[in-house]
Amino acid sequence: MAMANSNEFKAFSGNNTNGPQTATSTDQFRALTKAFSGLGVDEKSFISILANWDTKQRQIYRKNTRELFKEDERQFERWNEEHVLQIRQEFLRLKDAVVVYTMHPWERDARLFKEALVKEAQLPHDQLHIIIETAATRTSEQLLGARRAYHSLFEHSIEEDILSHIHNTHERKHLVGLVSSYRYEGPQVNEELAKSEAREFMKIIKDGGKKQLIEDEGVVRILSTRSKLHLKALYSYYKEISGNYMDVDLGGSLILKQAVQCLCTPQTYFSKILDASLRLDVDEPARDSVTRVIATRADEDIKQIAEEFYKRFGTTLTNKIEEIANGSYKEFLLALVTKSV
């Protein structure tokens, strides 16, 4: 196994500035590799180490554990497939949280896209929200990276597979627009344009009885190209002008409603997903959403999601996890949430 050098290991030390950083970090590195290799694991220590590593620490680990990860030609570290299978057998429900959280974000999102598309072909309209969610809540660079990883992993583009798996012409156009978008991410917003487009949305929604909203090219264009700050301004102006929230007025157009929520109010969207998934009577896909949301948002906005969860549902996200989840899986989820809250 290729081991990291002592300078790289210093990154693993966290807030421990009093002791010998390299020794502590090397111990963590070896403990994690032992667990991933199926040689036995102290799950409490395993969770403590992995959940508290930041993105840089996880990257260093991937780069220096060649028996588990390999460098892809498109410059990301990808899991060796046989080890993913082994880990999933070893850790049961903890498996997906561990694998997703450890993955390079590009590989993680590419695999989310692929899995959703495959399942969507089997059961239409069951997985579209995952494609929308992943495309709409990533930065332009993150989304571009996911598309590059998708090329490497599956030897197709995401756009090709959307066209192959999604049969509704207008849904395909909307989804391709979202996954291929490279939005402006600077601070400038043309307020007059945002206000004008809010009025345009009002007219389109009002006239929606003439055709399905997703058939309107103006709607698809605006949601696929405008910056998120612009769309949030548009969303705010829509409420100011109409008195209603735009996603509420979209009514039965679920695919557009989800896109608007993910682009304009992502913390609200994710809090609702978690509330719907953290219940005793949910099916397996819904329960998988808990893993997906917490593992993918732990380094982004899980604190804001937790705050929105409490505001909406009157209980803390940690209390809900304690109530529903079990064992090491529960402890891992709690560690990911509480490290940022």
C-alpha positions in Angstrom: 0.0 0.0 0.0 1.3 3.5 -0.9 1.5 5.5 2.3 1.2 9.3 2.5 4.2 11.3 3.5 4.5 13.0 6.9 3.6 16.4 5.6 0.4 15.1 4.1 -0.5 13.3 7.4 -0.4 16.6 9.3 -3.7 17.4 7.6 -5.4 14.6 9.5 -4.8 16.0 12.9 -7.9 18.1 13.2 -7.8 20.4 16.2 -5.1 18.5 18.0 -2.2 21.0 18.2 -0.6 19.7 21.4 0.6 16.2 20.5 2.7 14.7 17.7 0.4 15.1 14.7 2.0 12.6 12.3 1.8 9.6 14.7 -1.8 10.3 15.5 -2.7 10.7 11.8 -0.8 7.6 10.8 -2.8 5.6 13.3 -6.1 6.9 12.0 -5.0 6.2 8.4 -4.1 2.6 9.2 -7.2 2.0 11.3 -9.4 3.2 8.4 -7.6 1.1 5.8 -7.8 -2.0 8.1 -11.6 -1.5 8.4 -12.0 -1.0 4.6 -9.9 -4.1 4.0 -12.4 -6.3 5.9 -9.9 -7.2 8.6 -12.2 -6.2 11.5 -13.2 -2.8 12.7 -13.8 -1.0 15.9 -16.9 0.8 14.6 -16.9 3.5 17.2 -13.4 4.5 16.3 -14.1 4.1 12.6 -17.0 6.4 12.8 -15.1 9.0 14.9 -12.3 9.1 12.4 -14.2 9.2 9.1 -17.0 11.4 10.1 -14.6 14.1 11.4 -12.3 14.2 8.4 -12.9 17.1 6.1 -12.9 17.1 2.3 -9.1 17.6 2.1 -8.4 14.8 4.6 -10.5 12.4 2.6 -8.8 13.4 -0.6 -5.4 12.7 0.9 -6.6 9.3 2.1 -7.9 8.5 -1.4 -4.7 9.6 -3.1 -2.5 7.5 -0.9 -4.5 4.2 -0.6 -4.0 2.7 -4.0 -5.3 -0.7 -3.0 -8.7 0.9 -2.5 -8.7 3.8 -4.9 -7.1 4.5 -8.3 -6.4 7.8 -10.1 -8.7 8.2 -13.0 -7.4 9.8 -16.2 -9.8 12.7 -15.7 -8.1 13.6 -12.4 -10.2 12.2 -9.7 -9.7 9.2 -7.4 -12.3 6.5 -7.9 -13.1 3.5 -5.8 -11.9 0.1 -7.0 -15.2 -1.7 -7.7 -14.4 -4.9 -5.8 -13.8 -3.0 -2.6 -17.1 -1.2 -2.9 -18.8 -4.6 -3.0 -16.7 -5.8 -0.1 -17.5 -2.8 2.1 -21.2 -3.0 1.4 -21.2 -6.6 2.6 -19.2 -5.7 5.7 -21.2 -2.7 6.9 -24.8 -3.4 5.9 -26.8 -0.1 6.1 -23.8 1.8 7.2 -22.3 0.7 3.9 -23.9 3.3 1.7 -23.2 6.2 4.0 -19.5 5.1 4.3 -19.1 4.6 0.5 -20.9 7.8 -0.5 -19.1 9.9 2.1 -15.7 8.6 1.2 -16.1 8.9 -2.6 -14.7 11.7 -4.6 -17.6 14.1 -5.0 -17.4 13.8 -8.8 -17.7 10.0 -8.7 -20.4 10.2 -6.1 -22.6 12.4 -8.2 -21.9 10.5 -11.4 -23.0 7.3 -9.7 -26.1 9.0 -8.3 -27.0 10.1 -11.8 -26.5 6.6 -13.2 -28.4 4.8 -10.5 -31.3 7.1 -10.8 -31.4 6.8 -14.6 -31.3 3.0 -14.5 -34.1 2.8 -11.9 -36.1 5.5 -13.8 -36.1 3.2 -16.8 -37.6 0.5 -14.7 -40.1 2.6 -12.8 -40.9 5.9 -14.5 -41.0 9.1 -12.4 -39.7 7.4 -9.3 -36.1 8.7 -9.5 -36.3 12.0 -11.5 -36.0 14.0 -8.3 -32.5 12.6 -7.7 -31.4 13.7 -11.1 -32.9 17.2 -10.6 -31.6 17.5 -7.0 -28.0 16.5 -8.0 -27.9 18.8 -11.0 -29.5 21.8 -9.4 -27.7 21.9 -6.0 -24.1 21.6 -7.2 -21.9 24.4 -8.2 -21.0 24.7 -11.9 -17.5 23.2 -11.3 -19.0 20.4 -9.2 -21.5 19.6 -12.0 -18.8 19.7 -14.7 -16.7 17.3 -12.6 -19.6 14.9 -12.2 -20.1 14.9 -16.0 -16.4 14.2 -16.5 -16.5 11.3 -14.0 -19.6 9.9 -15.7 -17.7 9.7 -19.0 -14.9 7.7 -17.3 -17.1 5.4 -15.3 -19.8 4.6 -17.8 -18.3 5.5 -21.2 -21.3 7.6 -22.1 -22.3 11.2 -21.3 -25.1 11.9 -18.9 -26.9 13.7 -21.7 -26.8 10.5 -23.9 -28.2 8.4 -21.1 -31.0 10.8 -20.3 -32.1 10.7 -23.9 -31.9 6.9 -23.8 -33.8 6.4 -20.5 -36.3 9.2 -20.3 -39.1 8.9 -22.9 -41.0 12.1 -22.4 -39.5 14.7 -24.9 -40.1 17.7 -22.7 -38.8 16.1 -19.5 -35.7 15.1 -21.4 -35.1 18.6 -22.6 -35.5 20.0 -19.1 -33.2 17.4 -17.5 -30.5 17.8 -20.2 -30.7 21.6 -19.6 -30.1 21.1 -15.9 -27.3 18.6 -16.0 -25.4 20.5 -18.8 -25.8 23.9 -17.2 -22.7 26.0 -16.4 -24.2 28.9 -14.5 -22.7 32.3 -13.7 -21.9 32.3 -10.0 -20.8 35.9 -9.4 -22.7 38.4 -7.2 -24.3 40.4 -9.9 -28.1 40.2 -10.4 -30.1 42.1 -13.0 -33.0 43.0 -10.7 -35.2 44.4 -13.5 -34.7 41.2 -15.6 -35.5 39.1 -12.5 -38.7 41.1 -12.0 -39.6 40.8 -15.6 -39.1 37.1 -15.6 -41.2 36.7 -12.5 -44.0 38.3 -14.4 -43.3 36.0 -17.3 -43.6 33.0 -15.0 -46.9 34.4 -13.6 -48.3 34.6 -17.1 -47.1 31.1 -18.1 -48.5 29.6 -14.9 -51.8 31.4 -15.3 -52.1 30.1 -18.9 -50.8 26.7 -17.9 -54.2 25.1 -18.8 -53.4 25.4 -22.5 -50.4 23.1 -22.3 -48.2 21.5 -19.7 -45.8 24.0 -18.1 -42.8 21.8 -18.9 -43.5 22.3 -22.6 -42.8 26.0 -22.3 -39.3 26.7 -23.7 -39.1 30.0 -21.7 -39.5 28.1 -18.4 -36.9 25.5 -19.3 -34.5 28.1 -20.6 -34.7 30.3 -17.4 -34.3 27.4 -15.0 -31.4 25.9 -17.0 -29.3 29.0 -17.6 -29.9 31.7 -15.0 -27.6 32.0 -11.9 -29.0 30.8 -8.7 -28.9 34.3 -7.2 -30.9 35.5 -10.2 -33.4 32.7 -9.7 -33.7 33.4 -6.0 -34.4 37.1 -6.8 -37.0 35.9 -9.4 -38.5 33.6 -6.8 -38.7 36.5 -4.3 -40.3 38.9 -6.9 -42.8 36.3 -7.8 -44.0 36.1 -4.2 -44.0 39.9 -3.9 -46.0 40.4 -7.1 -48.4 37.4 -6.9 -48.7 36.9 -3.2 -47.9 33.2 -3.7 -44.8 31.1 -3.7 -43.9 30.0 -7.3 -43.3 26.4 -6.4 -46.8 26.2 -4.9 -48.4 27.8 -7.9 -46.7 25.2 -10.2 -49.2 22.8 -8.8 -49.1 19.4 -10.4 -46.0 20.1 -12.4 -43.8 18.1 -10.0 -40.6 18.1 -12.1 -40.6 21.9 -12.4 -41.6 22.3 -8.7 -38.6 20.2 -7.6 -36.3 22.1 -9.9 -37.5 25.5 -8.5 -37.1 24.2 -4.9 -33.6 22.8 -5.4 -32.4 26.0 -7.2 -34.1 28.6 -5.0 -34.8 27.0 -1.5 -32.5 24.0 -1.3 -32.5 23.8 2.5 -36.3 23.7 2.6 -36.3 21.0 -0.1 -33.8 18.8 1.8 -35.5 19.2 5.1 -38.7 17.9 3.5 -36.9 15.0 2.0 -35.5 14.1 5.4 -38.8 14.5 7.2 -40.5 12.2 4.6 -37.6 9.6 4.9 -37.1 9.5 8.7 -40.3 7.6 9.4 -40.8 4.0 10.5 -43.1 3.0 7.7 -41.2 4.3 4.6 -40.0 2.1 1.8 -36.4 1.4 0.9 -35.9 4.1 -1.6 -37.2 6.7 0.8 -34.9 5.4 3.6 -31.9 5.6 1.1 -32.7 9.3 0.9 -31.5 9.8 4.4 -28.0 8.5 3.5 -27.9 10.5 0.3 -28.9 13.8 1.8 -26.8 13.7 4.9 -23.7 12.2 3.3 -23.8 14.6 0.3 -24.7 17.8 2.3 -22.4 17.2 5.3 -19.7 19.4 3.8 -22.1 21.9 2.3 -25.2 23.1 4.2 -26.2 20.5 6.7 -26.3 23.1 9.5 -28.8 25.2 7.5 -30.8 22.1 6.6 -31.0 21.1 10.3 -32.1 24.6 11.2 -34.8 24.5 8.6 -35.9 21.1 9.8 -36.4 22.3 13.3 -38.3 25.4 12.1 -40.6 23.4 10.0 -41.2 20.2 12.1 -40.7 21.3 15.7 -38.0 18.8 16.5 -34.3 18.6 15.9 -32.8 16.6 13.1 -30.6 14.7 15.6 -33.6 13.8 17.7 -35.3 12.4 14.6 -32.3 10.4 13.7 -32.1 9.0 17.2 -35.7 8.0 17.1 -35.6 6.2 13.7 -32.1 4.9 13.0 -30.2 2.2 14.7 -26.7 1.1 15.7 -23.5 2.3 14.0 -25.5 3.7 11.1 -27.3 6.0 13.5 -24.0 7.0 15.1 -22.4 7.8 11.7 -25.4 10.0 10.7 -25.3 11.8 14.0 -21.6 12.4 13.7 -22.0 13.9 10.2 -24.8 16.2 11.3 -23.4 17.4 14.6 -19.9 18.1 13.4 -21.4 21.1 11.4 -24.3 22.1 13.7 
